């Protein structure tokens, strides 16, 4: 009789056998990961206020599908993944709280599914700890319920790397190949350039073994995800190369930049560090940023010693590729840019951390465990403090936009209407207006077009107090609102049409 026992491919742990009817052992192994994902979802709802208004980039993405306001200008670096993600809610409801709760639920489910891809490659407790490490970061909690692409690239990268390891090990694993294509498409829909960077090491790793099916699945997924972006590039940007050039110009020109220090400055809660000046945050705030890659490298050494380095090496290679452009090719920083790297580094870091606190027999080392618990408690305290500060400041900023929108309505600038000037894009969304600019990264109109529009519908422009209004608004009545001056076209002064 033929022997149908299959050897476990090198670098992959043999999954724990199912025990009892229905694979009770596997269900038990999934529970810690599910618990982490559920806690992550709950923490988002409790710590990041569901009613926190939409941010600048969020208003751009949501306006593409929302009936609340005209679609804002969609600049070259953006992709349509987020509008597709939020469309099931934003296309019929203007409730920010509902949108955030739905995104929190989806982000928790996505984290669970991404970690489950790695079952059998790492023990369940490693997967649970990796999920907890990633989910406990203030930047993960802050952006999980937001209409932004970076978290989705992160979970897509985590799942994509795991699917690649499985597909490379077993050419007949159809689920792994389908998952590889699907997660590559997800990343490309959200941020095409990030997806290409993350896919590069996977393509390189596939070459020595001539694993062409994983390559085909990966490239096919990337092509499917980038298809809309490429079509839009031909339709409105003069082709993909021109769109890439425009995106580079908006990002201050891609080239050699040492942005490591900029990223460190952003860890104190600066959602965008541009220009990135000022003092570095306290070492207590940045300590985890050094510890995470150190633990991940230790995880690689331990995996090599145990001759199971394949999955760890893949995760580290993708993490390095995801981080490289944001550390060395861009001249500013935002903490969300490195979310994919953090998600991938969490796996080998969790593996190393558990090795340090357990003996070879799997029992706890009391002294090491005590130190680890203290370090984890300090880590959580720091992350919560930064998150609370960031949420409070961000909420205040967005309430200011809401007040400005209310002042515009009181002055007769009601839909249909047009807004230009400082913070025009988010304030216009809050007011239900369209937005326009004659220069800068979001230029989409001309002075003549704005003057013509002002003859038909209410138009206003926002400038800093003490600043000069644009030429077309110099004769318009001005109104002071805090640190802003609102110049309202005479058409609006007559009040809304009846």
Secondary structure, DSSP 4 states (H G I P E B T S, - for coil): ----PPPPPTT-PPPPPP-TTTTHHHHHHHHHHHHHHHHHHHHHHHHTTTTPPP-HHHHHHHHTT-TTSPPPP--TT--SHHHHHHHHHHTT---HHHHHHHHHHHHHHHHHHHHHTTBTTB-HHHHHHHHHHHHTSHHHHHHHTSS-SHHHHHHHHHHHHHHHHHHHH-TT-HHHHHHHHHHHHHHHHH-HHHHHHHHHHHHHHHHTTT-HHHHHHHHHHHHHHHHHHHHHHHHHSSSHHHHHHHHHHHTT--S----HHHHHHHTTT-S-BSS--SPPPPHHHHHHHHHHHHHHHHHHHHHHHTT--HHHHHHHHHHHHHHHHHHHS-SSB-GGGGHHHHHHHHHHHHHHHHHHHB-TTS-B-HHHHHHHHHHHHHHHHHHHHHHHHHHHHHHHHHHHHHHHHHHHHHTT--SSEEEEETTHHHHHHHHT-EE--SSSTT----HHHHHHHHTTSEEEEEEETTSPPPGGGTTSEEEEETTEEEEE-HHHHT-S--
